[in-house]
Amino acid sequence: MGKFLLSLFCMLVTVMPATAETITITASNSTFSGGSSYGTFTFDDSAASGFKIEGRAKTSSENIDLQANGGYIALTINSNDYKIVSVKATAKTGSSKTTTLQLKSQSTAYTFNNGNKTDWAGTGTSNNVSTSFEEHTYPVANTYFVLYNSTNGGLISISSITIDYSTVTGPIAPELSFEDCEIVLGEEIDLPKCLEFPNLTYNYTVTEGSGNISIENGKIKALSIGEATIKVTTEPVEGEYLAGEGTIKVTVVGKKPEMSFTNPSVYGKVNTGVVWQQVAVTEPASDRGAITYTSSDPEVVSVDASTGQIRPADVKKAGVATITATMAANGDYAEGTAEYLIVVIDPDASIEPGETLFDFTTKDPYGFTSKTDSSYETEVKAIAGENETVTITFEGKYRSYYGNNAYSLRLAKKNDANPNKFTISVPDGYKITKVGITSSDGTVSINGTTLTKSNREIVWEADNNVITNSVEFVSSGSNTLVISKINVMWDAADSDLEPAHLTFTPNVNGIYVDEVAEINAVNNPKGRTVTYSIAGLNEDEYDIEQVEDKLHVLVNKPGSYTLEARSEAGDGFRDGFAIMRLNVYRHLSVYADEVLLDKDEVDTDTEKFITIDVPENANLYYCFASESTPAADETADENQLAGYTLYEDGITVPAKTTGTLNFYIANYGYLSPIRKISLGFETGIEEIGAETTTGTARLFDLNGREIKGTPDKGIYIRIKDGKAAKIMIK
């Protein structure tokens, strides 16, 4: 069997038991008539039972010359036992001529120079021009025309024409083979066709797992998690193919959960700890699988498997660890993961000048999956250098790409609405001094200023008067930014300056949304001027006021945030920085006999049943408090305060109960502030204070006892000017 010229036909060789032959035609083996003027020529090959090439041309220097608007070549097999498989013509044109060789099959109506669209065309200017045709994309034919067209006039010289042809045999049964399919629940894909036989007529029937998939409008739709089988049949084609049959295995998998952490990377300190993060799950909204946490290097950072909590003692040594949250498959959702990077430094270690090289010229660098298509990275949010000091976080569209026989990091071109960018960071106490970016294409900008490129290198150098530990680079050009290497140099923020020693006590605090809370200000032994901010919130979403050694903090958005305290370098001190985890809790909905309370008090004239909406993944503890509440024993539960009981299905409050119902929630190892609901009832006292002096007020508790001195918080009866009123003192 002869070898086909084009590799795509190798697929057909396996299903077409015909003999393939190759003929190459040149001017020297053609017979011309017409002398030097353009006439006709023929070539006959008896081996092909009447294979003939004929046309209007002339021979010149071993070439077949065609003239614009007058030359053509017809390729014909005068036997139905043979067919043309492929054709390739190689030609050369004169100087400054734009030429096109066209190849038309007999299936296209032929009128010379009629301007019809070509089946295939090869175009060139003052160079070699080639055109080729592959039979499997068209019906079987035994005549083709090679046509020539020039926009500037002039002749074209064809040096050779190569033809593959084969015998035509009886119909065969196509061997249908399909790859297994995987579809996400609720999604759909096109019904596949066998690559070797794309033009056959296909029929599809679900034979197994009809409850898992359906076939609608030419697509497979995933209905429920499980497996299914589709039977595929093809209809016969007279003279070519018998009916065919095959199967497609389909697996329906659960939806991918939407999980994320607020920050792709954070810094931690040995002996201090880290502001750890709790994973946020957007989908599914309910019926979630169990969530567990793991550390890629427990020798650096260990994590509580069930809560994600990282205590100071869990931060063990300098290094890098990835914290992964994994949600188990449940219901309609498959297993899902999210992760963030922790870079741990030793604050007591001396900081020497250093350098980190990020090399993107290898396959799958830093956890990326190198791509050859146009898709972008979605898994890797942040990477760290080998020296465990420098991190790079990414936003927008980016990927590790393989093309032109090389690997590189690529950021999509400029996009003002959704910038494609990366941020280089070093920890507090360090500063970035210089960044070199080796780039073959594209540009980047900092704060809107585009950096110039010299010899493929983009260089940024810090102002000596500015301490910078984070630099953001934004793709700013009309081309994709192509990066092979990023080199980062750093130094101590100022090795000659004394640290400010800012610290928070405690390291974690809890407040309620839309409620002013008083918490400790930062410990500031050096008396530096301190400013406060909350990372992750806009300025209009919180308010902080310092009153002596306390902060009055108001946050209008629930969540877990980082309260940051900073002092600027100067007067012999370096920049100061301290952080506190700030948990902002929602106010819980409380019901008395299924009626939502609109204020923090309950009338206990009759027995009441209290229910509270407890957040998911949290426990609620409560107790009844009054002046006579006895001291309680200590409890072994680290989240359960002395005297408090774990809330389960509700709380029964007996009739005539006075005092307060206190409760708090414990969420992932942190406790909310205690809330209090006043309990009391009407005493029926009507005539108390009939002798009260005008303008004087007297207070009585709900048992009719007059209160002397400053009253505690609670509900009281106030008598003034002979009138009684119930009041609540908070």
KEKE-810825 format. One line per field, with one value per residue (C-alpha): residue number from 0; y, x, z. Coordinates in nm, 2 decimals. Example, Ala and Ser with C-alpha at 12.3 -4.5 7.8 and 13.67 -1.06 7.14 Angstrom:
<pts>
k: [0 1]
c2: [-0.45 -0.11]
c1: [1.23 1.37]
c3: [0.78 0.71]
</pts>
This chain:
<pts>
k: [0 1 2 3 4 5 6 7 8 9 10 11 12 13 14 15 16 17 18 19 20 21 22 23 24 25 26 27 28 29 30 31 32 33 34 35 36 37 38 39 40 41 42 43 44 45 46 47 48 49 50 51 52 53 54 55 56 57 58 59 60 61 62 63 64 65 66 67 68 69 70 71 72 73 74 75 76 77 78 79 80 81 82 83 84 85 86 87 88 89 90 91 92 93 94 95 96 97 98 99 100 101 102 103 104 105 106 107 108 109 110 111 112 113 114 115 116 117 118 119 120 121 122 123 124 125 126 127 128 129 130 131 132 133 134 135 136 137 138 139 140 141 142 143 144 145 146 147 148 149 150 151 152 153 154 155 156 157 158 159 160 161 162 163 164 165 166 167 168 169 170 171 172 173 174 175 176 177 178 179 180 181 182 183 184 185 186 187 188 189 190 191 192 193 194 195 196 197 198 199 200 201 202 203 204 205 206 207 208 209 210 211 212 213 214 215 216 217 218 219 220 221 222 223 224 225 226 227 228 229 230 231 232 233 234 235 236 237 238 239 240 241 242 243 244 245 246 247 248 249 250 251 252 253 254 255 256 257 258 259 260 261 262 263 264 265 266 267 268 269 270 271 272 273 274 275 276 277 278 279 280 281 282 283 284 285 286 287 288 289 290 291 292 293 294 295 296 297 298 299 300 301 302 303 304 305 306 307 308 309 310 311 312 313 314 315 316 317 318 319 320 321 322 323 324 325 326 327 328 329 330 331 332 333 334 335 336 337 338 339 340 341 342 343 344 345 346 347 348 349 350 351 352 353 354 355 356 357 358 359 360 361 362 363 364 365 366 367 368 369 370 371 372 373 374 375 376 377 378 379 380 381 382 383 384 385 386 387 388 389 390 391 392 393 394 395 396 397 398 399 400 401 402 403 404 405 406 407 408 409 410 411 412 413 414 415 416 417 418 419 420 421 422 423 424 425 426 427 428 429 430 431 432 433 434 435 436 437 438 439 440 441 442 443 444 445 446 447 448 449 450 451 452 453 454 455 456 457 458 459 460 461 462 463 464 465 466 467 468 469 470 471 472 473 474 475 476 477 478 479 480 481 482 483 484 485 486 487 488 489 490 491 492 493 494 495 496 497 498 499 500 501 502 503 504 505 506 507 508 509 510 511 512 513 514 515 516 517 518 519 520 521 522 523 524 525 526 527 528 529 530 531 532 533 534 535 536 537 538 539 540 541 542 543 544 545 546 547 548 549 550 551 552 553 554 555 556 557 558 559 560 561 562 563 564 565 566 567 568 569 570 571 572 573 574 575 576 577 578 579 580 581 582 583 584 585 586 587 588 589 590 591 592 593 594 595 596 597 598 599 600 601 602 603 604 605 606 607 608 609 610 611 612 613 614 615 616 617 618 619 620 621 622 623 624 625 626 627 628 629 630 631 632 633 634 635 636 637 638 639 640 641 642 643 644 645 646 647 648 649 650 651 652 653 654 655 656 657 658 659 660 661 662 663 664 665 666 667 668 669 670 671 672 673 674 675 676 677 678 679 680 681 682 683 684 685 686 687 688 689 690 691 692 693 694 695 696 697 698 699 700 701 702 703 704 705 706 707 708 709 710 711 712 713 714 715 716 717 718 719 720 721 722 723 724 725 726 727 728 729]
c2: [0.00 0.34 0.61 0.90 1.25 1.40 1.25 1.31 1.03 0.78 0.75 0.63 0.38 0.16 0.14 0.15 -0.18 -0.01 0.01 0.36 0.48 0.80 0.97 1.28 1.48 1.72 1.90 1.65 1.35 1.54 1.56 1.92 2.05 2.40 2.50 2.80 2.94 2.82 2.50 2.17 1.89 1.54 1.28 0.92 0.65 0.31 0.18 0.38 0.24 0.56 0.82 1.14 1.50 1.75 2.13 2.46 2.54 2.53 2.39 2.60 2.51 2.18 2.36 2.36 2.73 2.86 3.21 3.43 3.41 3.13 2.84 2.53 2.17 1.89 1.57 1.27 0.90 0.75 0.45 0.41 0.15 0.43 0.76 1.05 1.06 1.38 1.63 1.87 2.12 2.32 2.64 2.95 3.30 3.60 3.90 4.12 3.89 3.78 3.44 3.18 2.82 2.69 2.33 2.25 1.91 1.78 1.84 2.21 2.35 2.44 2.76 2.89 3.21 3.25 3.38 3.10 3.04 2.78 2.45 2.50 2.78 2.84 3.20 3.36 3.66 3.62 3.28 2.92 2.86 2.52 2.39 2.06 1.87 1.59 1.36 1.27 1.61 1.59 1.33 1.07 1.22 1.13 1.48 1.79 2.12 2.31 2.68 2.98 3.34 3.65 3.99 4.15 3.93 3.72 3.35 3.08 2.79 2.46 2.25 1.94 1.79 1.49 1.28 0.99 0.76 0.43 0.16 0.19 -0.12 -0.23 -0.09 -0.16 -0.16 0.15 0.07 0.33 0.42 0.69 0.83 0.81 1.13 1.31 1.57 1.79 1.76 2.00 2.07 1.94 1.86 1.80 1.44 1.32 1.17 0.93 1.13 0.88 0.91 1.26 1.27 0.96 0.99 0.91 0.79 0.78 0.58 0.57 0.20 0.22 0.49 0.67 0.84 0.99 1.15 1.25 1.33 1.65 1.87 1.71 1.73 1.50 1.65 1.54 1.47 1.29 1.16 0.81 0.63 0.57 0.40 0.54 0.31 0.47 0.35 0.49 0.46 0.28 0.48 0.31 0.18 0.30 0.20 -0.06 0.03 0.08 0.05 0.16 0.28 0.58 0.55 0.86 0.95 1.23 1.39 1.63 2.01 2.18 2.37 2.74 2.78 3.05 3.23 3.61 3.64 3.41 3.45 3.57 3.62 3.46 3.50 3.24 3.28 3.52 3.33 3.41 3.56 3.23 3.22 3.03 2.91 3.08 2.86 3.03 2.71 2.50 2.73 2.44 2.06 2.10 1.81 1.81 2.05 1.96 2.15 2.03 2.18 2.09 2.11 2.06 2.11 2.47 2.53 2.29 2.35 2.22 1.97 2.05 2.43 2.56 2.74 2.81 2.89 3.07 2.74 2.59 2.83 2.64 2.76 2.98 2.83 2.80 2.60 2.57 2.54 2.35 2.33 2.02 1.98 1.63 1.53 1.55 1.56 1.72 1.84 1.68 1.72 2.08 2.25 2.59 2.70 2.98 3.03 3.10 3.23 3.22 3.43 3.44 3.80 3.75 3.64 3.91 4.03 4.03 4.15 3.88 3.79 3.56 3.43 3.31 3.10 3.02 2.85 2.50 2.28 2.33 2.58 2.66 2.44 2.58 2.35 2.45 2.51 2.50 2.63 2.97 2.88 3.06 2.95 2.92 2.72 2.89 3.22 3.28 3.14 3.18 3.18 2.91 3.14 3.17 3.55 3.67 3.60 3.67 3.69 3.69 3.85 3.85 3.62 3.44 3.11 2.90 2.86 2.64 2.77 2.83 2.55 2.74 2.78 3.12 3.30 3.50 3.77 3.88 4.22 4.55 4.54 4.85 4.70 4.38 4.43 4.14 4.18 4.03 4.17 4.11 4.12 4.08 4.07 4.35 4.45 4.40 4.62 4.55 4.73 4.61 4.40 4.27 4.12 3.93 3.97 3.90 4.09 4.32 4.59 4.65 4.96 5.07 5.33 5.40 5.46 5.22 5.09 5.10 4.78 4.75 4.44 4.24 4.35 4.56 4.70 4.87 5.03 5.16 5.52 5.51 5.74 5.50 5.17 4.94 4.59 4.54 4.63 4.58 4.52 4.56 4.43 4.76 4.69 4.57 4.24 3.95 4.00 3.72 3.66 3.41 3.52 3.76 3.85 4.02 4.19 4.30 4.42 4.50 4.78 4.98 4.78 5.10 5.18 5.05 4.85 5.02 4.71 4.75 4.46 4.38 4.22 4.01 3.89 3.82 4.02 3.99 4.26 4.28 4.44 4.80 4.83 5.04 4.81 4.91 4.71 4.75 4.99 4.86 4.84 5.12 5.13 5.37 5.62 5.63 5.79 5.51 5.48 5.21 5.04 4.72 4.52 4.39 4.67 5.01 5.32 5.37 5.02 5.09 5.36 5.36 5.62 5.61 5.72 5.70 5.33 5.20 5.19 5.25 5.03 5.02 4.78 4.76 4.43 4.09 3.87 3.80 4.08 4.20 4.52 4.67 4.92 5.11 5.37 5.54 5.51 5.81 5.95 5.64 5.39 5.17 5.12 4.96 4.71 4.49 4.30 4.17 3.93 4.10 3.88 4.08 3.88 3.92 3.99 3.67 3.65 3.56 3.44 3.41 3.16 3.19 3.57 3.76 4.00 4.36 4.46 4.28 4.21 3.93 3.96 3.65 3.70 3.35 3.07 3.15 2.93 3.10 2.99 3.14 3.12 2.97 3.02 2.71 2.57 2.74 2.65 2.88 2.88 3.05 3.11 3.29 3.57 3.76 3.89 3.56 3.35 3.12 3.08 2.79 2.52 2.54 2.34 2.13 2.27 2.54 2.73 2.69 2.96 2.87 2.85 2.84 2.56 2.44 2.55 2.27 2.30 2.59 2.75 2.73 3.04 2.98 3.23 3.52 3.49 3.81 3.90 3.84 3.56 3.58 3.40 3.40 3.19 3.01 2.99 2.81 2.86 3.23 3.36 3.64 3.91 3.81 3.94 4.00 3.98 4.13 3.91 4.05 4.08 4.33 4.32 4.48 4.76 5.06 5.27 5.28 5.63 5.80 6.03 6.09 6.45 6.63 6.59 6.32 5.97 5.64 5.30 4.96 4.61 4.39 4.23 4.58 4.65 5.00 5.05 5.26 5.38 5.31 5.03 4.74 4.66 4.53 4.61 4.84 5.03 5.41 5.63 6.00 6.26 5.99 5.79 5.44 5.33 5.03 5.11 4.91 5.01 4.88]
c1: [0.00 0.14 0.19 -0.05 0.11 -0.09 -0.12 -0.48 -0.56 -0.39 -0.72 -0.89 -0.63 -0.75 -1.10 -1.05 -0.90 -0.80 -0.46 -0.32 -0.07 0.13 0.21 0.42 0.38 0.64 0.67 0.93 0.68 0.39 0.31 0.26 0.11 0.10 0.46 0.57 0.22 -0.02 -0.17 -0.28 -0.09 -0.17 -0.02 -0.15 -0.07 -0.18 -0.13 -0.43 -0.65 -0.69 -0.55 -0.50 -0.38 -0.47 -0.49 -0.40 -0.04 0.31 0.64 0.93 1.24 1.10 0.79 0.42 0.34 -0.01 -0.11 -0.35 -0.71 -0.63 -0.46 -0.60 -0.52 -0.78 -0.70 -0.91 -0.94 -1.15 -1.25 -1.50 -1.27 -1.03 -1.07 -0.84 -0.74 -0.52 -0.36 -0.07 0.07 0.39 0.44 0.63 0.53 0.71 0.83 0.57 0.28 0.01 -0.11 -0.36 -0.38 -0.74 -0.85 -1.21 -1.37 -1.62 -1.89 -1.85 -1.99 -1.69 -1.69 -1.34 -1.26 -1.62 -1.51 -1.67 -1.54 -1.26 -1.27 -0.91 -0.66 -0.29 -0.17 0.18 0.37 0.69 0.75 0.65 0.28 0.13 -0.22 -0.35 -0.68 -0.78 -1.06 -1.21 -1.36 -1.56 -1.76 -1.57 -1.47 -1.25 -1.20 -1.04 -0.93 -0.62 -0.69 -0.46 -0.55 -0.32 -0.42 -0.13 -0.12 0.16 0.22 0.27 0.51 0.41 0.71 0.52 0.18 0.15 -0.16 -0.26 -0.53 -0.68 -0.90 -1.27 -1.40 -1.74 -1.91 -1.75 -1.88 -1.74 -1.58 -1.73 -1.52 -1.60 -1.42 -1.60 -1.79 -1.81 -2.08 -2.15 -2.50 -2.74 -2.51 -2.52 -2.27 -2.31 -2.37 -2.03 -1.95 -1.67 -1.37 -1.30 -1.65 -1.78 -2.02 -2.22 -2.58 -2.59 -2.88 -2.86 -3.06 -3.01 -3.00 -2.88 -2.92 -3.21 -3.27 -2.92 -2.92 -3.15 -3.09 -3.26 -3.20 -2.87 -2.72 -2.67 -2.82 -2.71 -3.02 -2.88 -2.55 -2.46 -2.36 -2.54 -2.48 -2.58 -2.62 -2.50 -2.59 -2.51 -2.71 -2.56 -2.41 -2.46 -2.14 -1.93 -2.05 -2.27 -2.47 -2.24 -2.29 -2.10 -2.16 -2.08 -2.02 -2.14 -2.07 -2.27 -2.07 -2.18 -2.17 -1.85 -1.89 -1.80 -1.55 -1.29 -1.08 -1.08 -0.70 -0.50 -0.19 -0.11 0.20 0.25 0.51 0.68 0.57 0.29 0.07 -0.13 -0.47 -0.62 -0.92 -1.25 -1.35 -1.65 -1.90 -2.12 -2.26 -2.43 -2.63 -2.75 -2.70 -2.33 -2.08 -1.85 -1.56 -1.21 -0.89 -0.53 -0.19 0.06 0.34 0.24 0.60 0.56 0.19 -0.07 -0.44 -0.75 -0.90 -1.26 -1.25 -0.96 -0.83 -0.46 -0.34 -0.01 0.14 0.04 0.28 0.60 0.89 0.97 0.85 0.56 0.24 -0.08 -0.40 -0.67 -1.04 -1.21 -1.59 -1.71 -1.94 -2.30 -2.63 -2.60 -2.24 -1.91 -1.61 -1.48 -1.16 -1.02 -0.68 -0.47 -0.10 0.07 0.43 0.58 0.87 1.08 1.05 1.36 1.58 1.81 1.72 1.99 1.96 1.81 1.70 1.43 1.40 1.07 1.13 0.83 1.02 0.95 0.64 0.38 0.58 0.47 0.16 0.03 -0.10 0.07 -0.18 -0.16 -0.51 -0.67 -0.80 -0.68 -0.57 -0.84 -0.68 -0.35 -0.41 -0.07 0.28 0.59 0.96 1.19 1.35 1.00 1.00 0.85 0.49 0.31 -0.07 -0.26 -0.59 -0.77 -0.67 -0.33 -0.18 0.14 0.15 0.34 0.39 0.67 0.86 0.88 0.70 0.61 0.37 0.11 -0.13 -0.41 -0.39 -0.51 -0.85 -0.96 -1.28 -1.12 -0.74 -0.51 -0.23 0.00 0.12 0.47 0.48 0.73 0.65 0.64 0.99 1.11 1.11 1.13 1.42 1.41 1.21 1.33 1.08 1.20 0.93 0.92 0.59 0.34 0.39 0.31 0.22 0.24 -0.01 -0.11 0.25 0.38 0.73 0.97 1.14 1.51 1.66 1.35 1.38 1.13 1.29 1.13 1.34 1.20 1.25 1.51 1.30 0.99 0.96 0.76 0.67 0.40 0.41 0.13 0.20 -0.09 -0.09 -0.12 -0.06 -0.27 -0.08 -0.06 0.21 0.46 0.70 0.98 1.13 1.06 1.36 1.28 1.54 1.47 1.63 1.53 1.29 1.55 1.81 1.92 1.58 1.42 1.10 0.78 0.67 0.30 0.08 -0.28 -0.42 -0.61 -0.54 -0.90 -1.22 -1.59 -1.85 -2.20 -2.29 -2.41 -2.33 -2.05 -1.82 -1.53 -1.21 -0.85 -0.64 -0.30 -0.02 0.21 0.51 0.71 0.43 0.41 0.13 -0.10 -0.36 -0.62 -0.80 -0.99 -0.87 -1.14 -1.38 -1.44 -1.41 -1.79 -1.84 -1.67 -1.58 -1.30 -1.25 -0.98 -1.07 -0.77 -0.66 -0.98 -1.12 -1.49 -1.55 -1.86 -1.89 -2.19 -2.11 -2.09 -1.79 -1.43 -1.18 -0.83 -0.80 -0.47 -0.27 0.02 0.28 0.51 0.89 1.07 1.25 1.47 1.18 1.09 0.73 0.51 0.24 0.00 -0.31 -0.62 -0.88 -1.22 -1.52 -1.84 -2.15 -2.50 -2.78 -2.96 -3.34 -3.51 -3.87 -4.11 -4.38 -4.29 -4.33 -4.02 -3.90 -3.86 -3.67 -3.46 -3.73 -3.99 -4.30 -4.31 -4.66 -4.71 -4.47 -4.28 -4.09 -3.78 -3.63 -3.32 -3.19 -2.84 -2.60 -2.47 -2.15 -2.19 -2.31 -2.52 -2.49 -2.73 -2.81 -3.06 -2.90 -3.02 -2.88 -2.93 -2.77 -2.52 -2.16 -2.13 -1.86 -1.60 -1.67 -1.44 -1.58 -1.34 -1.63 -1.88 -1.86 -1.92 -2.29 -2.40 -2.60 -2.58 -2.88 -3.06 -3.43 -3.54 -3.56 -3.86 -3.89 -4.12 -4.40 -4.31 -3.93 -3.73 -3.38 -3.21 -3.16 -2.79 -2.66 -2.36 -2.25 -1.92 -1.81 -1.48 -1.32 -1.43 -1.70 -1.94 -2.02 -2.29 -2.64 -2.90 -3.28 -3.47 -3.73 -4.02 -4.40 -4.67 -4.72 -5.06 -4.93 -5.15 -5.15 -4.78 -4.65 -4.98 -4.80 -4.50 -4.38 -4.45 -4.15 -3.99 -3.94 -3.92 -3.82 -3.96 -3.87 -4.14 -4.19 -4.29 -3.96 -3.83 -3.49 -3.24 -2.92 -2.82 -3.04 -2.89 -2.99 -3.35 -3.72 -3.87 -4.18 -4.13 -4.37 -4.37 -4.64 -4.88 -4.84 -4.69 -4.49 -4.28 -3.93 -3.62 -3.27 -2.99]
c3: [0.00 -0.10 0.16 0.17 0.16 0.44 0.79 0.83 0.58 0.81 0.99 0.67 0.58 0.87 0.73 0.35 0.22 -0.11 -0.28 -0.27 -0.54 -0.60 -0.93 -0.96 -1.29 -1.43 -1.76 -1.87 -1.87 -2.04 -2.41 -2.52 -2.85 -2.97 -2.98 -2.78 -2.75 -2.50 -2.61 -2.47 -2.30 -2.18 -1.96 -1.95 -1.69 -1.80 -1.44 -1.34 -1.61 -1.79 -1.55 -1.74 -1.68 -1.95 -1.98 -2.14 -2.07 -2.21 -2.10 -2.00 -1.82 -1.70 -1.57 -1.67 -1.72 -1.68 -1.79 -1.59 -1.71 -1.95 -1.80 -1.62 -1.55 -1.53 -1.34 -1.44 -1.38 -1.66 -1.45 -1.17 -1.02 -0.90 -0.72 -0.64 -0.27 -0.25 -0.48 -0.42 -0.66 -0.61 -0.81 -0.84 -0.96 -1.09 -0.90 -0.72 -0.81 -0.57 -0.69 -0.59 -0.69 -0.66 -0.65 -0.74 -0.74 -0.99 -0.72 -0.78 -1.11 -1.32 -1.53 -1.59 -1.40 -1.26 -0.92 -0.72 -0.37 -0.37 -0.20 -0.10 -0.19 -0.13 -0.17 -0.19 -0.31 -0.51 -0.35 -0.38 -0.37 -0.29 -0.29 -0.18 -0.14 0.09 -0.03 0.30 0.34 0.01 -0.18 -0.39 -0.72 -1.02 -1.17 -1.02 -1.17 -1.07 -1.14 -1.13 -1.06 -1.02 -0.90 -1.09 -1.41 -1.53 -1.55 -1.29 -1.32 -1.18 -1.10 -0.99 -0.93 -0.70 -0.69 -0.46 -0.59 -0.48 -0.59 -0.50 -0.31 -0.19 0.13 0.47 0.82 1.01 1.34 1.57 1.88 2.13 2.43 2.77 2.86 3.20 3.25 3.55 3.69 3.53 3.23 2.88 2.59 2.22 2.11 1.99 1.65 1.56 1.45 1.16 1.02 1.08 0.78 0.86 0.99 1.36 1.58 1.96 2.22 2.60 2.69 3.05 3.32 3.15 3.48 3.48 3.14 2.85 2.49 2.38 2.07 1.98 2.33 2.63 2.94 3.29 3.51 3.82 3.95 3.81 3.50 3.17 2.83 2.49 2.19 1.87 1.52 1.18 0.86 0.56 0.26 -0.07 -0.22 0.08 0.43 0.59 0.90 1.21 1.58 1.89 2.26 2.46 2.84 3.03 3.39 3.56 3.84 4.11 4.07 4.17 4.49 4.50 4.79 4.86 5.11 5.15 5.11 4.87 5.09 5.45 5.65 6.00 6.27 6.49 6.85 6.74 6.51 6.20 6.12 6.00 5.77 5.76 5.41 5.26 5.07 4.81 4.66 4.78 5.00 5.22 5.27 5.25 5.30 5.60 5.57 5.69 5.69 5.62 5.61 5.34 5.60 5.96 6.07 5.97 6.04 6.18 6.16 6.34 6.11 6.19 6.24 6.04 6.36 6.38 6.73 6.80 6.91 6.57 6.39 6.45 6.23 5.93 5.61 5.37 5.40 5.21 5.41 5.21 5.30 5.16 5.15 5.11 4.83 4.93 4.75 4.41 4.47 4.42 4.66 4.65 4.77 4.84 4.97 5.09 5.14 5.47 5.47 5.82 5.91 6.23 6.37 6.58 6.29 6.15 5.80 5.55 5.19 4.97 4.62 4.49 4.14 4.00 3.69 3.47 3.19 3.31 3.29 3.56 3.77 4.13 4.11 3.78 3.51 3.19 2.90 2.53 2.47 2.55 2.89 3.21 3.56 3.82 4.10 4.18 4.35 4.51 4.50 4.72 4.65 4.77 5.03 5.20 5.20 4.88 4.76 4.43 4.42 4.10 3.98 3.65 3.36 3.39 3.31 3.25 2.87 2.63 2.28 2.03 2.21 2.53 2.87 3.01 3.25 3.06 3.17 2.93 2.78 2.93 3.08 3.27 3.40 3.53 3.55 3.49 3.75 4.01 4.34 4.48 4.86 5.15 5.52 5.77 5.86 5.50 5.19 4.82 4.66 4.30 4.06 3.73 3.48 3.18 2.92 2.54 2.48 2.65 2.91 3.27 3.47 3.84 3.96 3.60 3.48 3.22 3.28 2.99 2.86 2.78 2.62 2.71 3.08 3.27 3.58 3.88 4.16 4.49 4.60 4.87 5.08 5.07 5.25 5.02 5.10 4.83 4.46 4.21 3.84 3.60 3.24 3.05 2.68 2.39 2.37 2.62 2.88 2.83 3.13 3.16 3.49 3.78 4.00 4.34 4.56 4.92 5.24 5.60 5.61 5.80 5.99 6.19 6.33 6.65 6.62 6.74 6.93 6.86 6.98 7.05 7.37 7.31 6.95 6.89 6.96 6.89 6.83 6.69 6.36 6.37 6.74 6.89 7.09 7.32 7.27 7.37 7.17 7.05 7.31 7.21 7.45 7.23 7.21 6.83 6.64 6.54 6.27 6.25 5.96 5.89 5.59 5.36 5.43 5.26 5.47 5.48 5.62 5.96 6.21 6.47 6.74 7.01 7.35 7.58 7.58 7.42 7.07 6.99 6.69 6.47 6.18 5.96 5.78 5.95 5.89 6.00 5.94 6.03 6.24 6.16 6.36 6.19 6.28 6.04 6.06 6.20 6.50 6.52 6.48 6.19 6.07 6.33 6.26 6.46 6.38 6.56 6.43 6.45 6.44 6.36 6.45 6.33 6.59 6.63 6.59 6.92 6.94 7.24 7.17 6.80 6.80 6.69 6.96 6.85 7.17 7.43 7.68 7.75 7.96 8.19 8.33 8.18 8.09 7.77 7.53 7.38 7.05 6.89 6.53 6.58 6.29 6.10 6.24 6.58 6.93 7.15 7.53 7.78 8.14 8.37 8.57 8.87 9.19 9.35 9.08 9.25 9.12 8.89 8.86 8.59 8.28 8.06 7.73 7.62 7.46 7.75 8.02 8.38 8.46 8.09 7.93 7.56 7.37 7.18 7.08 7.29 7.64 7.87 8.09 8.39 8.47 8.70 8.62 8.66 8.58 8.24 7.99 7.88 7.58 7.34 7.04 7.00 6.63 6.53 6.87 6.92 7.15 7.06 7.32 7.57 7.49 7.76 7.74 8.03 8.20 8.40 8.45 8.56 8.94 8.94 9.17 9.12 9.43 9.52 9.57 9.61 9.85 9.62 9.62 9.30 9.06 9.26 9.10 9.30 9.16 9.26 9.14 9.00 9.34 9.49 9.67 9.65 9.50 9.69 9.52 9.16 9.01 8.82 8.46 8.44 8.44 8.71 8.81 8.82 9.02 8.95 9.01 9.12 8.79 8.75 8.44 8.36 8.24 8.14 8.25 8.02]
</pts>
